[in-house]
Amino acid sequence: MQTTTHMDARMNQRGINKELINLALEYGEPKGDKTLLGRKQCHEAMQQLRRELKVLERAMSKGGITVVSAGEALITTYRTGSFSAVATRK
């Protein structure tokens, strides 16, 4: 989204940077022409990010995950680096 000079001036006055704006737009609740990112929404977003971090740590401990798909169908999955093209030729 494009910001106006008014928005830029208010951001500078209030110590709100573009990263905070992006967080508000991503995790906040739309209310008419406003988006509210309150303490409750911040807390919920932090909990979700903690859950995602745990899942990412699990994926990393496996060396990464590869998912094979065709169109909308998920075909198979395996640990990244464990696929052997030689084994598929037998």
N, C-alpha and C positions, 0 to 999 in steps of 0.2 A: 504494500500500500504506500501511497505517496503521503508525505507529511507536509503540512502547511507551515508557513513561517511562524504562525501563532503557536502551533504544536511544538516546533523546535524551541521557541522562546520559553514556553512553559516547562518543557522537559529540562532545559538548562536551569531554570529558576528552582525547580523542585527536586533536582538530583535524580531524575528518572531517565535511564538510558534506553537505547533501542532493544537491548536484551530483555529488560523488564517489560517493555511494551509487547515484545513477541511472546513472552511467557503469559502475560495477561490475555492476549488474543488466543493462545493455544489452550490454556487451562481455565480461563475465566468463564463466567456465566453470562451469556448474552441477555440483556434486558432492554428491549427496544433498540435504541440507537447507541446504547452503552454496553460495555463488557466489564463486568465486575470480577476482580480477583481479590477476594477477601482472605482472611486468615484460614477459614474452613477449606476453601479451594486450594490454598497453598499447602495445607496439611495433607489433603487427599492426594494432590499431585506428588508430594514428597513420598508418601506411602507407596504409590504406584511406581515411582522411579526406583525406590528401594527394592520392590519385588522384581522389577525388570533387571536391576543390577545383579540380583541373586541368580536369575535365569541366565544372564550373560556369563556370569562366572562359571556356571555349570556347563554351558556350551564351550567356553574356553578350556575348561578342564578336560574336555573330550577332544580337544584339538580343533574345534569348530564343527559345524553341522552343515551338511549338504542336503538339500531337498530337491528331488527331481519331479518336475510337473510336465503335464501336457495339456495345454488349454487351461481349463478350470479344475482338472483332476490332479490330485497329488498322487504320484506313482510310488515313490520310495524315499527313504532317507538313510543316511549313513554318516559316520564320522568323517570329516574332511581329511583327506590324506590316506584314508584306509582303502579307497577304491583301487582295485588292481585290474588294469585292462588285460593283463596276461591271463588272469583267471577267467575272464569272460570269453576267451577264445577257445577254451577247452571243451 
